[in-house]
Amino acid sequence: MSSNPTTAGQAPEEPNHARRFTTIWIVATIIALPLVIFLLGPNLPPGHASEQASGHVTDNTVLFAMATPVFLLVVIYLIYATLAFRQEPGGVLEGTAVRGDVKLQTTWIVITSLLVLSLAAYGTVRLETDSGAGSGNGPNPLVVPSGPKLPVQVIAQQWAFTYRYPTYGGVETTHLYLPANEMVELHVTSIDVIHSFWAYQLGVKADANPDVDNVVFVKPTKIGAFDVRCAELCGIWHGYMYDKGHVVSPSEFSTWIAQQQKNFAPATKVLPKYATTYLPEPTRRAE
Amino acid sequence: MSTTSGAASIPGPSARPVWRKLIGFNLLSAVILGAVGYYLGMRLGHTIDNGKSFEYEAATDENDIGLLLAYVFGVIGFLIGLGFANYPISRLLGRPASLREKETGGWGRYFGLCTDHKVVGMQYLVGIGLFFFVGGLNAMLIRVELLHPVPTFVGPNQYLSIVGMHGTMMMGMMTSGILGPFANYFVPIMIGARRMAFPRIEALTFWLLMAAGFILCSTIFFGGFPTGWTGYEPLNDEAVRGMDSYIMFFALVGISMALLGLNMIATIVTMRAPGLTWSRLPIFVWSVFATAVLMVLAAPMLVATLSMAALDRTINTSFFIAGGGGSSYLFENLFWFFGHPEVYILALPGFGIVLELLPVFTRKPLWGYRLAVSGMLGVSLLSFFVWQHHLFVSGINADLRPFYMLSTEIISIPTGFIFLCFMGTMWKGRASFRTPMLFCMAWAFNFLIGGLSGVFLSDAPSDTDTHGSFFVMAHFHYTIMGGLIFTFFAGIYYWVPKMTGFKFNEKLSKAHFWLMFVAFNSTFLPLFALGMKGMPRRVSTYAPELQTLNDWVSVSAFVLGFSMLIFLFNAVYSLIFVRIPEEKNPWRSKSIEWQVPTPVPVNNFEQIPVFDSDPYDYGVPAGIVGGGQPAAAGA
């Protein structure tokens, strides 16, 4: 804290604020970063139920790690400035008439630009190498993972999801079962309004638009249940549009799907032929 | 209330007869003509929708044409009643028209069409404040409902209507939250002008907004609307008549915004006093300019989009209906092309207020003036190139995600400029932490969190988790409430003493600040966690294990609401009952608005001032030993 200079001519005992502040900031960052990366990082959502979800945990950790120094910079600055650069109550002292610093401004612009560009590059690489990282890729995904894929159609409607398995005779069920460790190709579509298919633990989210085939790739890795919720406001029962999906072993999946084919055989016969989208009835409200 | 004093004060040689005073153009006649227009429009709508009787339509709640026409005619009637038609009609008939409306006189000025920018500023402050409280009340209702994981308080339909009204009211009304009151009041003074470029349009923007606000509230009589503030199709098309209130509200807000922006641009470009070059312009005026550009370019898109939605709803076009050859993507695209600039319309004036106030309270010149200006203009320009980050998971133009990721993250560079200027101005300053300064400091903290959480949303892979969840909700409350509302209050505590001439009670002001700041963070920080734990937005039911956090948030939200009541009490108590006159320049500001007398005379200045510097002439030059002396010491 600066002493109140009453005698002109004698330089007051001003500490080197720049050095002091920078030291505090760097020390705080050195302490905080490992905590964020190693303590917070592994506990970040959405967990490790799929390859995509594991990728998101890494993404979120990277973003937290990048945000930490910035957050500390501003917050420590606010506290430091509040304590060091204050006016005595009722005081009429003036600050220093400095109107800028070209070197500092240039440094700031260069550093923030580098930070931002590296973030964008990182996000792009993650998006394109992880086949869309669990988010909706639209009808023609740019990057398609190689190898066999199990296509599953997610049909959203007010206010439920149903699932169609085109490689199993186009059977449509109200349950979602996926085999573990197999690449799944979800085709998300809607037959009325916009919904969003959110499989929370799998790190999957894709909007369901009428007349649109929104493709998502996901490779579940952990056997167990996951939550399915609608993430786009779709009418009064939007909040009730949730469901449990299941990741099961491949053999269990075969048993289950055979059972479904048998159970729904009468219904499958009268369903429209499998297509990537189903044109909805014009959505006028009942007249 | 307004009739006698208002009518009596109209300047002009012809004194009106007594009976005319009762039927002059005032709020009363506006309401009456508005109601007449409403009825006529409704009847016309029922006639157009032929084959069905008035009673049938009224009973089945179907006739969107009737309601929309009723709103349109009602608004026209309202504006005629206020006297907006007088000037053009007088000109058409070749009669001498009054160039000024009710600029002198007492309280009546505030209740009708007045072309004095200072009156319009006060009208905005009170009018917007009113709807701000309506929106806030909706937020309280939302949090009451979310006390329990299953609905107990209202049904899902009412819940969505409350959510929609809260979002739409806040996004629509608070767009003009700073430009309306403070820019209208202070921009002409700051640039040394006597008025705005288009005073009649200035008044029109305010009254359009008031009409819009009541129209949005009227949605509860027509079943509410289920879409939230985004109004996505085709849910929009399915909805009952309450949706028409949303459409009409936002269309009027859009028109009001575009006109307000146009007026600001014209005023700032053409009416600056001699010597007030662009590089001497107060930074607040720059932020208003940047915002106005956004308003003019973005708002018409909203009006066009909603017109298309209205056509879909009324005469069965299918712009947005997949079954009829349209696309739900089109609405999302058009809406966010408006919607993203809109959020910067909300944020930019806040930057302006913070940087305008900081030099005053730190006794230092604004640090990095040009950087701040380029930051604001940069944000303004870039905000038109980022809108599809709202649609990362929608499957629309999925191959362009890297581009929108890049453009969105780039926008944090000019935003960073503002932070650098903030920190530079505080550096080695002599800050006195009075209430407006506290709100500016809170802005820095809130907007920091808002900005950093935005990085998570701008990263397409990470957005997969957070899109459509409470995380987004927390993010934009940090940027809008933390960015706009906190600076709105900074502006109130800083400028309202000038506008009214009376002091706020300092203790109550500080109590308001601290309670609001703590409760705000206590409300919205946990929402990030809730979002990351998988709670979607706009639901009235959630996983039972999230109840503890939700209850914490709700209680904090009630405290936040209570802090607003402290403000309200403070305003009523200090400005209406106690009325301690404020000193001429309580903040020792060097800006020109504090040099003119209080109350500001109708013409602002006796003589148009001449500027020879920017208003940040604080501090002692660097290098002078003992930099810390009072400026008056002649350093």
Interface residues (C-beta under 8 A of the other chain):
Chain A: S2 N4 P5 T7 A8 G9 Q10 A11 P12 H17 L44 P45 P46 Q52 G55 H56 D59 N60 L63 M66 A67 V70 F71 V74 V75 Y77 L78 A81 T82 F85 R86 Q87 P89 G91 V92 L93 E94 G95 T96 A97 V98 R99 G100 D101 L104 Q105 W108 I109 T112 S113 V116 L117 L119 A120 Y122 G123 T124 R126 L127 E128 D130 G132 A133 G134 S135 G136 N137 G138 P139 P141 L142 V188 D192 V193 I194 S196 W198 Y200 G203 V204 K205 A206 D207 N209 P210 D211 V212 D213 N214 V215 D227 R229 C230 A231 E232 L233 C234 G235 I236 W237 H238 G239 Y240 L279 P280 E281 P282 T283 R284 R285 E287
Chain B: E62 P156 N157 Y159 L160 P226 T227 G228 T230 Y232 E233 P234 L235 D237 E238 A239 V240 N316 S318 I321 A322 G323 G324 S327 S328 Y329 E332 T362 R363 K364 P365 L366 W367 G368 Y369 R370 L371 L391 F392 V393 S394 G395 I396 N397 A398 D399 R401 P402 M405 L406 E409 I410 S412 I413 G416 F417 F419 L420 M423 G424 M426 W427 K428 G429 R430 A431 S432 F433 M441 A444 F445 L448 I449 L452 V455 F456 S458 D459 A460 P461 S462 D463 T464 D465 H467 G468 S469 M532 K533 G534 P536 R537 R538 V539 S540 T541 Y542 A543 R588 Y616 Y618 G619 V620 P621 A622 V625 G626 G627 G628 Q629 P630 A631 A632 A633 A635
